[in-house]
Amino acid sequence: MIRRSTTPDPHVLERSYHRAVTSPWLLALDVLVVLVFVVVGRRTHDEAETLAGILRTATPFLVGLAAGWVTTAAWRRPAALFTGIGVLTGTLIVGMAVRRAVFGDGIAMTFIAVAAAFLALGFVGWRVVALALRQRSRVQAGG
């Protein structure tokens, strides 16, 4: 008879704890990317920087961000590059659809291209930096 230990693997517990602690912070980082995109865009077009204006412009992309996080289950591996690509895709597609269907705002091809580039730089960019830092710390730790 093989007896299995009821004691959980400490490495599994550590990874689960790490994800639970870091996921909200990394979600907040993605929200910050959207807000910076909105503020920069509104400034570029000389639109008033009121809280109401920023929220109105950001709402479709925040809805898209939520869709991206849910469809990719981003909380499982929030810093993974493929997660960033999935979050980007969800944010862009759902954000543009909500912007057009709910708010009646335009979605010109140039706007889609600029949004895709900015959001890719933000969502994928910080994940690339995080990956590089993780690899660097592993090399320095000798593993």
N, C-alpha and C positions, 0 to 999 in steps of 0.2 A: 504494500500500500504506500502510495506517495503522499506525503503530507505537505500541504502548501502552507507557507507562512501567511499569517493574517496581518503581519506588519507590512505596511506599504513601503515601497521603495522610496528612500529619502530623496533620490534624484527626481523622481516623478513628482513628489510633493513640492520640491523646490521649484521645478519648472511651472507647475500649476500656480503656485503662489506668485512667482515672478510675473506670469501673464496677468493674473488678477490685479496685481498692483500696477503694472505698467500700462495695461490696455486703456484705462480712462485717460491717462496722460497722453498717450499716443493718439487717441481719438481727439483729444483737445488740440493736439498739434495739427491734425487734419482740419479741424474746424478753423484754426488760426490761418491755415493756408487759404481756405475759402474766404475768410474775412479780409485778408490782405488783398486777395484777388479783387474783391468787390470794392474796397477802398481805393486801390490803385486805379481801377477802371473808372470809378466815379470821378476821381480827381482828373484823370485824363480827359474826360468829357465835360469838365467844369460843372459837375452836378453838385448840389448842396450836400454837405457831409452831415446831415442830420441822422440821428439814430433811426428814425422811422424810414428814411430813404435807404440807409445801409441795410436794415432788416428786410425791406421789401425786395431789394436787389439780391440779397443773400439767400432768402428763403428757398427759392427753387434749387439752388445748389446745395443747401444744407439738407433738403429732402433727398436730393440725389446722393449726397454723402452718406446719409443714413441707409439708403438702398444699397449703396456699394458695400458698406460695412456688413449689412445683413446678408447679402447674397454671397459675399466672400467669407463669411464667418471670421471677419478680421480680428476679432478678439482672441482667436486661437493662435495666430501668428501675425500680430499687428505690424511688426517691423519687416516682414518678408517682402521681397521685391514683387513677387506675384500678387501679393495682397495689395500693394500700392497700385499696380496696373489695374487690378479689379476695381479698386476704390475709384481710381481715375475714370474708368469706363462707366461705372454706375453714376458717378457725380456728373459727368458730361452728358450722357444720354438722358438720364432722368431729369437732370437740371434743365437742360434745353427744352425737353418736352413739357415740364411744369411751367417753365417761363412762358412758353408759347400758349399752351392750353388753358392755364389757370389765370395768368396775368396778362395775356394778350400782347406780350412784348416780342420784339423782333429777334430773329436768330439768323442773321446774315452769315454767310459762309466765312467772312473774315472774322466775325466775332467768335464763331465756333473754333476757327484755327487758333486765334489768340488765346481763347479760354483753354483749349486743349494743351497748348504749349505751356502756359502759365501753371495750370494745374498739374501737368506732368512734371514740370520742374519742381513743384512743391511736394506732391504726393510721392513721387518716385525719388526725388532728390534727397529728401531727408532720410529715406530708407537706405539709399546708397551710402550716405555718410555713416549711418548707424552700422551698416554691414562692414564698412572699412574700419570703423573703430573697434568692432567686435573682433575682426580678424587681427588687427594690430595688437589688441590686448592678449589674444591667444598666442601670438608669436612671442610677445614679451614674457608671457607666463611659461613659455617653453612647451606649449602643446598645440 
